């Protein structure tokens, strides 16, 4: 259940960091930030960053006492 809860902060972290770095036309090196154009909307996204952010969120949620 912690994994599913970690998807939300992982995706928010990815969205914010990719929008900031993508606005400067940076690919982020090994983060591989991609520019997507979907039905008139521009989006920057990195699956590597999403995996790292979700993993960190999952770890934090797993070690926190319930």
PDB file of N, CA, C and O in Angstrom:
ATOM      1  N   UNK A   1       0.818  -1.189   0.000  1.00  0.00           N
ATOM      2  CA  UNK A   1       0.000   0.000   0.000  1.00  0.00           C
ATOM      3  C   UNK A   1       0.863   1.255   0.000  1.00  0.00           C
ATOM      4  O   UNK A   1       0.477   2.277  -0.567  1.00  0.00           O
ATOM      5  N   UNK A   2       2.048   1.181   0.643  1.00  0.00           N
ATOM      6  CA  UNK A   2       2.948   2.337   0.657  1.00  0.00           C
ATOM      7  C   UNK A   2       3.398   2.717  -0.751  1.00  0.00           C
ATOM      8  O   UNK A   2       3.605   3.894  -1.046  1.00  0.00           O
ATOM      9  N   UNK A   3       3.548   1.716  -1.617  1.00  0.00           N
ATOM     10  CA  UNK A   3       3.974   2.005  -2.990  1.00  0.00           C
ATOM     11  C   UNK A   3       2.939   2.862  -3.721  1.00  0.00           C
ATOM     12  O   UNK A   3       3.297   3.811  -4.419  1.00  0.00           O
ATOM     13  N   UNK A   4       1.672   2.531  -3.561  1.00  0.00           N
ATOM     14  CA  UNK A   4       0.623   3.291  -4.247  1.00  0.00           C
ATOM     15  C   UNK A   4       0.509   4.715  -3.691  1.00  0.00           C
ATOM     16  O   UNK A   4       0.195   5.652  -4.426  1.00  0.00           O
ATOM     17  N   UNK A   5       0.764   4.866  -2.401  1.00  0.00           N
ATOM     18  CA  UNK A   5       0.777   6.203  -1.813  1.00  0.00           C
ATOM     19  C   UNK A   5       1.976   7.002  -2.314  1.00  0.00           C
ATOM     20  O   UNK A   5       1.897   8.224  -2.438  1.00  0.00           O
ATOM     21  N   UNK A   6       3.083   6.326  -2.601  1.00  0.00           N
ATOM     22  CA  UNK A   6       4.306   6.998  -3.045  1.00  0.00           C
ATOM     23  C   UNK A   6       4.220   7.460  -4.494  1.00  0.00           C
ATOM     24  O   UNK A   6       5.033   8.283  -4.915  1.00  0.00           O
ATOM     25  N   UNK A   7       3.274   6.965  -5.262  1.00  0.00           N
ATOM     26  CA  UNK A   7       3.149   7.392  -6.658  1.00  0.00           C
ATOM     27  C   UNK A   7       2.787   8.870  -6.766  1.00  0.00           C
ATOM     28  O   UNK A   7       3.229   9.543  -7.697  1.00  0.00           O
ATOM     29  N   UNK A   8       2.000   9.379  -5.840  1.00  0.00           N
ATOM     30  CA  UNK A   8       1.564  10.781  -5.904  1.00  0.00           C
ATOM     31  C   UNK A   8       2.738  11.741  -5.658  1.00  0.00           C
ATOM     32  O   UNK A   8       2.964  12.619  -6.491  1.00  0.00           O
ATOM     33  N   UNK A   9       3.500  11.618  -4.551  1.00  0.00           N
ATOM     34  CA  UNK A   9       4.628  12.544  -4.392  1.00  0.00           C
ATOM     35  C   UNK A   9       5.712  12.350  -5.447  1.00  0.00           C
ATOM     36  O   UNK A   9       6.380  13.310  -5.831  1.00  0.00           O
ATOM     37  N   UNK A  10       5.891  11.114  -5.920  1.00  0.00           N
ATOM     38  CA  UNK A  10       6.875  10.868  -6.971  1.00  0.00           C
ATOM     39  C   UNK A  10       6.513  11.564  -8.266  1.00  0.00           C
ATOM     40  O   UNK A  10       7.381  12.113  -8.944  1.00  0.00           O
ATOM     41  N   UNK A  11       5.234  11.544  -8.614  1.00  0.00           N
ATOM     42  CA  UNK A  11       4.815  12.202  -9.852  1.00  0.00           C
ATOM     43  C   UNK A  11       4.817  13.724  -9.702  1.00  0.00           C
ATOM     44  O   UNK A  11       5.132  14.432 -10.659  1.00  0.00           O
ATOM     45  N   UNK A  12       4.474  14.237  -8.524  1.00  0.00           N
ATOM     46  CA  UNK A  12       4.511  15.690  -8.307  1.00  0.00           C
ATOM     47  C   UNK A  12       5.957  16.185  -8.371  1.00  0.00           C
ATOM     48  O   UNK A  12       6.232  17.205  -9.003  1.00  0.00           O
ATOM     49  N   UNK A  13       6.872  15.480  -7.729  1.00  0.00           N
ATOM     50  CA  UNK A  13       8.282  15.845  -7.780  1.00  0.00           C
ATOM     51  C   UNK A  13       8.792  15.850  -9.211  1.00  0.00           C
ATOM     52  O   UNK A  13       9.481  16.783  -9.622  1.00  0.00           O
ATOM     53  N   UNK A  14       8.461  14.820  -9.968  1.00  0.00           N
ATOM     54  CA  UNK A  14       8.892  14.723 -11.355  1.00  0.00           C
ATOM     55  C   UNK A  14       8.323  15.855 -12.184  1.00  0.00           C
ATOM     56  O   UNK A  14       9.044  16.479 -12.963  1.00  0.00           O
ATOM     57  N   UNK A  15       7.038  16.126 -12.027  1.00  0.00           N
ATOM     58  CA  UNK A  15       6.384  17.177 -12.799  1.00  0.00           C
ATOM     59  C   UNK A  15       7.020  18.539 -12.540  1.00  0.00           C
ATOM     60  O   UNK A  15       7.303  19.280 -13.481  1.00  0.00           O
ATOM     61  N   UNK A  16       7.247  18.872 -11.273  1.00  0.00           N
ATOM     62  CA  UNK A  16       7.795  20.185 -10.921  1.00  0.00           C
ATOM     63  C   UNK A  16       9.238  20.330 -11.419  1.00  0.00           C
ATOM     64  O   UNK A  16       9.584  21.339 -12.033  1.00  0.00           O
ATOM     65  N   UNK A  17      10.072  19.330 -11.155  1.00  0.00           N
ATOM     66  CA  UNK A  17      11.481  19.420 -11.563  1.00  0.00           C
ATOM     67  C   UNK A  17      11.603  19.443 -13.086  1.00  0.00           C
ATOM     68  O   UNK A  17      12.401  20.207 -13.628  1.00  0.00           O
ATOM     69  N   UNK A  18      10.830  18.624 -13.774  1.00  0.00           N
ATOM     70  CA  UNK A  18      10.902  18.589 -15.238  1.00  0.00           C
ATOM     71  C   UNK A  18      10.386  19.872 -15.865  1.00  0.00           C
ATOM     72  O   UNK A  18      10.923  20.311 -16.882  1.00  0.00           O
ATOM     73  N   UNK A  19       9.364  20.486 -15.292  1.00  0.00           N
ATOM     74  CA  UNK A  19       8.871  21.756 -15.831  1.00  0.00           C
ATOM     75  C   UNK A  19       9.907  22.858 -15.654  1.00  0.00           C
ATOM     76  O   UNK A  19      10.092  23.679 -16.552  1.00  0.00           O
ATOM     77  N   UNK A  20      10.587  22.889 -14.509  1.00  0.00           N
ATOM     78  CA  UNK A  20      11.607  23.910 -14.272  1.00  0.00           C
ATOM     79  C   UNK A  20      12.796  23.706 -15.206  1.00  0.00           C
ATOM     80  O   UNK A  20      13.265  24.655 -15.836  1.00  0.00           O
ATOM     81  N   UNK A  21      13.284  22.469 -15.295  1.00  0.00           N
ATOM     82  CA  UNK A  21      14.437  22.204 -16.149  1.00  0.00           C
ATOM     83  C   UNK A  21      14.068  22.264 -17.626  1.00  0.00           C
ATOM     84  O   UNK A  21      14.868  22.714 -18.446  1.00  0.00           O
ATOM     85  N   UNK A  22      12.877  21.819 -17.969  1.00  0.00           N
ATOM     86  CA  UNK A  22      12.443  21.841 -19.365  1.00  0.00           C
ATOM     87  C   UNK A  22      12.203  23.242 -19.881  1.00  0.00           C
ATOM     88  O   UNK A  22      12.365  23.501 -21.074  1.00  0.00           O
ATOM     89  N   UNK A  23      11.817  24.151 -19.000  1.00  0.00           N
ATOM     90  CA  UNK A  23      11.606  25.543 -19.411  1.00  0.00           C
ATOM     91  C   UNK A  23      12.918  26.175 -19.867  1.00  0.00           C
ATOM     92  O   UNK A  23      12.912  27.097 -20.682  1.00  0.00           O
ATOM     93  N   UNK A  24      14.022  25.691 -19.355  1.00  0.00           N
ATOM     94  CA  UNK A  24      15.340  26.160 -19.776  1.00  0.00           C
ATOM     95  C   UNK A  24      15.914  25.355 -20.921  1.00  0.00           C
ATOM     96  O   UNK A  24      17.086  25.514 -21.262  1.00  0.00           O
ATOM     97  N   UNK A  25      15.109  24.493 -21.521  1.00  0.00           N
ATOM     98  CA  UNK A  25      15.488  23.638 -22.661  1.00  0.00           C
ATOM     99  C   UNK A  25      16.647  22.716 -22.314  1.00  0.00           C
ATOM    100  O   UNK A  25      17.529  22.477 -23.138  1.00  0.00           O
ATOM    101  N   UNK A  26      16.640  22.207 -21.102  1.00  0.00           N
ATOM    102  CA  UNK A  26      17.660  21.273 -20.658  1.00  0.00           C
ATOM    103  C   UNK A  26      17.103  19.860 -20.723  1.00  0.00           C
ATOM    104  O   UNK A  26      15.924  19.640 -20.447  1.00  0.00           O
ATOM    105  N   UNK A  27      17.949  18.903 -21.085  1.00  0.00           N
ATOM    106  CA  UNK A  27      17.521  17.500 -21.091  1.00  0.00           C
ATOM    107  C   UNK A  27      17.835  16.820 -19.770  1.00  0.00           C
ATOM    108  O   UNK A  27      17.416  15.686 -19.538  1.00  0.00           O
ATOM    109  N   UNK A  28      18.571  17.507 -18.901  1.00  0.00           N
ATOM    110  CA  UNK A  28      18.858  16.960 -17.583  1.00  0.00           C
ATOM    111  C   UNK A  28      19.905  15.874 -17.583  1.00  0.00           C
ATOM    112  O   UNK A  28      20.027  15.152 -16.593  1.00  0.00           O
ATOM    113  N   UNK A  29      20.665  15.728 -18.649  1.00  0.00           N
ATOM    114  CA  UNK A  29      21.716  14.708 -18.701  1.00  0.00           C
ATOM    115  C   UNK A  29      21.128  13.307 -18.639  1.00  0.00           C
ATOM    116  O   UNK A  29      20.342  12.915 -19.502  1.00  0.00           O
ATOM    117  N   UNK A  30      21.512  12.558 -17.617  1.00  0.00           N
ATOM    118  CA  UNK A  30      21.044  11.171 -17.513  1.00  0.00           C
ATOM    119  C   UNK A  30      19.590  11.074 -17.084  1.00  0.00           C
ATOM    120  O   UNK A  30      19.026   9.979 -17.090  1.00  0.00           O
ATOM    121  N   UNK A  31      18.957  12.201 -16.708  1.00  0.00           N
ATOM    122  CA  UNK A  31      17.527  12.177 -16.386  1.00  0.00           C
ATOM    123  C   UNK A  31      16.670  12.014 -17.637  1.00  0.00           C
ATOM    124  O   UNK A  31      15.529  11.560 -17.554  1.00  0.00           O
ATOM    125  N   UNK A  32      17.213  12.380 -18.793  1.00  0.00           N
ATOM    126  CA  UNK A  32      16.541  12.210 -20.087  1.00  0.00           C
ATOM    127  C   UNK A  32      15.144  12.837 -20.092  1.00  0.00           C
ATOM    128  O   UNK A  32      14.147  12.159 -20.341  1.00  0.00           O
ATOM    129  N   UNK A  33      15.090  14.124 -19.817  1.00  0.00           N
ATOM    130  CA  UNK A  33      13.816  14.837 -19.812  1.00  0.00           C
ATOM    131  C   UNK A  33      13.351  15.000 -21.251  1.00  0.00           C
ATOM    132  O   UNK A  33      14.075  15.537 -22.090  1.00  0.00           O
ATOM    133  N   UNK A  34      12.149  14.539 -21.530  1.00  0.00           N
ATOM    134  CA  UNK A  34      11.581  14.577 -22.876  1.00  0.00           C
ATOM    135  C   UNK A  34      10.483  15.629 -22.947  1.00  0.00           C
ATOM    136  O   UNK A  34       9.780  15.878 -21.969  1.00  0.00           O
ATOM    137  N   UNK A  35      10.346  16.241 -24.119  1.00  0.00           N
ATOM    138  CA  UNK A  35       9.280  17.215 -24.348  1.00  0.00           C
ATOM    139  C   UNK A  35       8.169  16.512 -25.121  1.00  0.00           C
ATOM    140  O   UNK A  35       8.400  15.960 -26.197  1.00  0.00           O
ATOM    141  N   UNK A  36       6.974  16.537 -24.565  1.00  0.00           N
ATOM    142  CA  UNK A  36       5.809  15.934 -25.214  1.00  0.00           C
ATOM    143  C   UNK A  36       4.815  17.027 -25.562  1.00  0.00           C
ATOM    144  O   UNK A  36       4.601  17.958 -24.785  1.00  0.00           O
ATOM    145  N   UNK A  37       4.217  16.910 -26.721  1.00  0.00           N
ATOM    146  CA  UNK A  37       3.182  17.842 -27.165  1.00  0.00           C
ATOM    147  C   UNK A  37       1.915  17.015 -27.372  1.00  0.00           C
ATOM    148  O   UNK A  37       1.803  16.279 -28.352  1.00  0.00           O
ATOM    149  N   UNK A  38       0.960  17.139 -26.447  1.00  0.00           N
ATOM    150  CA  UNK A  38      -0.253  16.317 -26.468  1.00  0.00           C
ATOM    151  C   UNK A  38      -1.463  17.229 -26.598  1.00  0.00           C
ATOM    152  O   UNK A  38      -1.782  17.980 -25.677  1.00  0.00           O
ATOM    153  N   UNK A  39      -2.132  17.164 -27.736  1.00  0.00           N
ATOM    154  CA  UNK A  39      -3.364  17.909 -28.013  1.00  0.00           C
ATOM    155  C   UNK A  39      -3.255  19.379 -27.617  1.00  0.00           C
ATOM    156  O   UNK A  39      -4.130  19.907 -26.930  1.00  0.00           O
ATOM    157  N   UNK A  40      -2.196  20.028 -28.045  1.00  0.00           N
ATOM    158  CA  UNK A  40      -2.033  21.451 -27.801  1.00  0.00           C
ATOM    159  C   UNK A  40      -1.408  21.809 -26.462  1.00  0.00           C
ATOM    160  O   UNK A  40      -1.240  22.991 -26.159  1.00  0.00           O
ATOM    161  N   UNK A  41      -1.064  20.825 -25.663  1.00  0.00           N
ATOM    162  CA  UNK A  41      -0.445  21.074 -24.355  1.00  0.00           C
ATOM    163  C   UNK A  41       0.990  20.578 -24.382  1.00  0.00           C
ATOM    164  O   UNK A  41       1.279  19.505 -24.912  1.00  0.00           O
ATOM    165  N   UNK A  42       1.885  21.368 -23.807  1.00  0.00           N
ATOM    166  CA  UNK A  42       3.288  20.978 -23.712  1.00  0.00           C
ATOM    167  C   UNK A  42       3.552  20.363 -22.345  1.00  0.00           C
ATOM    168  O   UNK A  42       3.063  20.852 -21.326  1.00  0.00           O
ATOM    169  N   UNK A  43       4.327  19.291 -22.336  1.00  0.00           N
ATOM    170  CA  UNK A  43       4.625  18.584 -21.097  1.00  0.00           C
ATOM    171  C   UNK A  43       6.061  18.096 -21.147  1.00  0.00           C
ATOM    172  O   UNK A  43       6.507  17.563 -22.163  1.00  0.00           O
ATOM    173  N   UNK A  44       6.777  18.275 -20.066  1.00  0.00           N
ATOM    174  CA  UNK A  44       8.113  17.718 -19.920  1.00  0.00           C
ATOM    175  C   UNK A  44       8.018  16.585 -18.908  1.00  0.00           C
ATOM    176  O   UNK A  44       7.386  16.727 -17.861  1.00  0.00           O
ATOM    177  N   UNK A  45       8.651  15.454 -19.229  1.00  0.00           N
ATOM    178  CA  UNK A  45       8.550  14.293 -18.352  1.00  0.00           C
ATOM    179  C   UNK A  45       9.821  13.469 -18.437  1.00  0.00           C
ATOM    180  O   UNK A  45      10.475  13.421 -19.480  1.00  0.00           O
ATOM    181  N   UNK A  46      10.164  12.826 -17.341  1.00  0.00           N
ATOM    182  CA  UNK A  46      11.320  11.952 -17.278  1.00  0.00           C
ATOM    183  C   UNK A  46      10.934  10.692 -16.514  1.00  0.00           C
ATOM    184  O   UNK A  46      10.597  10.753 -15.332  1.00  0.00           O
ATOM    185  N   UNK A  47      10.983   9.559 -17.190  1.00  0.00           N
ATOM    186  CA  UNK A  47      10.640   8.304 -16.526  1.00  0.00           C
ATOM    187  C   UNK A  47      11.710   7.916 -15.510  1.00  0.00           C
ATOM    188  O   UNK A  47      11.410   7.276 -14.502  1.00  0.00           O
ATOM    189  N   UNK A  48      12.956   8.301 -15.775  1.00  0.00           N
ATOM    190  CA  UNK A  48      14.035   8.030 -14.816  1.00  0.00           C
ATOM    191  C   UNK A  48      13.784   8.799 -13.527  1.00  0.00           C
ATOM    192  O   UNK A  48      13.890   8.245 -12.433  1.00  0.00           O
ATOM    193  N   UNK A  49      13.450  10.077 -13.663  1.00  0.00           N
ATOM    194  CA  UNK A  49      13.157  10.914 -12.496  1.00  0.00           C
ATOM    195  C   UNK A  49      11.929  10.403 -11.750  1.00  0.00           C
ATOM    196  O   UNK A  49      11.892  10.434 -10.520  1.00  0.00           O
ATOM    197  N   UNK A  50      10.927   9.936 -12.485  1.00  0.00           N
ATOM    198  CA  UNK A  50       9.722   9.394 -11.853  1.00  0.00           C
ATOM    199  C   UNK A  50      10.055   8.151 -11.024  1.00  0.00           C
ATOM    200  O   UNK A  50       9.557   7.993  -9.910  1.00  0.00           O
ATOM    201  N   UNK A  51      10.894   7.275 -11.569  1.00  0.00           N
ATOM    202  CA  UNK A  51      11.274   6.059 -10.838  1.00  0.00           C
ATOM    203  C   UNK A  51      12.075   6.400  -9.584  1.00  0.00           C
ATOM    204  O   UNK A  51      11.859   5.807  -8.527  1.00  0.00           O
ATOM    205  N   UNK A  52      12.995   7.351  -9.701  1.00  0.00           N
ATOM    206  CA  UNK A  52      13.803   7.750  -8.547  1.00  0.00           C
ATOM    207  C   UNK A  52      12.933   8.431  -7.493  1.00  0.00           C
ATOM    208  O   UNK A  52      13.043   8.120  -6.308  1.00  0.00           O
ATOM    209  N   UNK A  53      12.075   9.351  -7.911  1.00  0.00           N
ATOM    210  CA  UNK A  53      11.197  10.064  -6.973  1.00  0.00           C
ATOM    211  C   UNK A  53      10.221   9.136  -6.274  1.00  0.00           C
ATOM    212  O   UNK A  53       9.979   9.273  -5.075  1.00  0.00           O
ATOM    213  N   UNK A  54       9.658   8.189  -7.019  1.00  0.00           N
ATOM    214  CA  UNK A  54       8.732   7.235  -6.422  1.00  0.00           C
ATOM    215  C   UNK A  54       9.460   6.299  -5.458  1.00  0.00           C
ATOM    216  O   UNK A  54       8.935   5.959  -4.397  1.00  0.00           O
ATOM    217  N   UNK A  55      10.666   5.889  -5.833  1.00  0.00           N
ATOM    218  CA  UNK A  55      11.455   5.039  -4.948  1.00  0.00           C
ATOM    219  C   UNK A  55      11.813   5.734  -3.644  1.00  0.00           C
ATOM    220  O   UNK A  55      11.733   5.130  -2.574  1.00  0.00           O
ATOM    221  N   UNK A  56      12.205   7.000  -3.726  1.00  0.00           N
ATOM    222  CA  UNK A  56      12.514   7.752  -2.511  1.00  0.00           C
ATOM    223  C   UNK A  56      11.274   7.943  -1.646  1.00  0.00           C
ATOM    224  O   UNK A  56      11.337   7.796  -0.426  1.00  0.00           O
ATOM    225  N   UNK A  57      10.158   8.268  -2.269  1.00  0.00           N
ATOM    226  CA  UNK A  57       8.910   8.441  -1.518  1.00  0.00           C
ATOM    227  C   UNK A  57       8.484   7.134  -0.858  1.00  0.00           C
ATOM    228  O   UNK A  57       8.025   7.125   0.284  1.00  0.00           O
ATOM    229  N   UNK A  58       8.638   6.043  -1.579  1.00  0.00           N
ATOM    230  CA  UNK A  58       8.266   4.726  -1.058  1.00  0.00           C
ATOM    231  C   UNK A  58       9.131   4.389   0.152  1.00  0.00           C
ATOM    232  O   UNK A  58       8.636   3.894   1.165  1.00  0.00           O
ATOM    233  N   UNK A  59      10.434   4.663   0.035  1.00  0.00           N
ATOM    234  CA  UNK A  59      11.335   4.369   1.145  1.00  0.00           C
ATOM    235  C   UNK A  59      10.982   5.208   2.382  1.00  0.00           C
ATOM    236  O   UNK A  59      10.970   4.693   3.500  1.00  0.00           O
ATOM    237  N   UNK A  60      10.698   6.491   2.179  1.00  0.00           N
ATOM    238  CA  UNK A  60      10.330   7.361   3.300  1.00  0.00           C
ATOM    239  C   UNK A  60       9.039   6.895   3.955  1.00  0.00           C
ATOM    240  O   UNK A  60       8.939   6.883   5.182  1.00  0.00           O
ATOM    241  N   UNK A  61       8.059   6.514   3.161  1.00  0.00           N
ATOM    242  CA  UNK A  61       6.788   6.044   3.714  1.00  0.00           C
ATOM    243  C   UNK A  61       6.920   4.692   4.401  1.00  0.00           C
ATOM    244  O   UNK A  61       6.203   4.401   5.358  1.00  0.00           O
ATOM    245  N   UNK A  62       7.838   3.869   3.908  1.00  0.00           N
ATOM    246  CA  UNK A  62       8.014   2.547   4.494  1.00  0.00           C
ATOM    247  C   UNK A  62       8.702   2.606   5.863  1.00  0.00           C
ATOM    248  O   UNK A  62       8.416   1.792   6.740  1.00  0.00           O
ATOM    249  N   UNK A  63       9.613   3.575   6.039  1.00  0.00           N
ATOM    250  CA  UNK A  63      10.341   3.625   7.309  1.00  0.00           C
ATOM    251  C   UNK A  63       9.651   4.499   8.350  1.00  0.00           C
ATOM    252  O   UNK A  63      10.078   4.537   9.504  1.00  0.00           O
ATOM    253  N   UNK A  64       8.597   5.198   7.962  1.00  0.00           N
ATOM    254  CA  UNK A  64       7.878   6.032   8.928  1.00  0.00           C
ATOM    255  C   UNK A  64       6.958   5.156   9.770  1.00  0.00           C
ATOM    256  O   UNK A  64       6.243   4.310   9.232  1.00  0.00           O
ATOM    257  N   UNK A  65       6.971   5.354  11.085  1.00  0.00           N
ATOM    258  CA  UNK A  65       6.058   4.555  11.919  1.00  0.00           C
ATOM    259  C   UNK A  65       4.600   4.889  11.644  1.00  0.00           C
ATOM    260  O   UNK A  65       4.247   6.041  11.392  1.00  0.00           O
ATOM    261  N   UNK A  66       3.771   3.873  11.696  1.00  0.00           N
ATOM    262  CA  UNK A  66       2.352   4.054  11.391  1.00  0.00           C
ATOM    263  C   UNK A  66       1.535   4.109  12.640  1.00  0.00           C
ATOM    264  O   UNK A  66       0.315   4.258  12.574  1.00  0.00           O
TER     265      UNK A  66
END
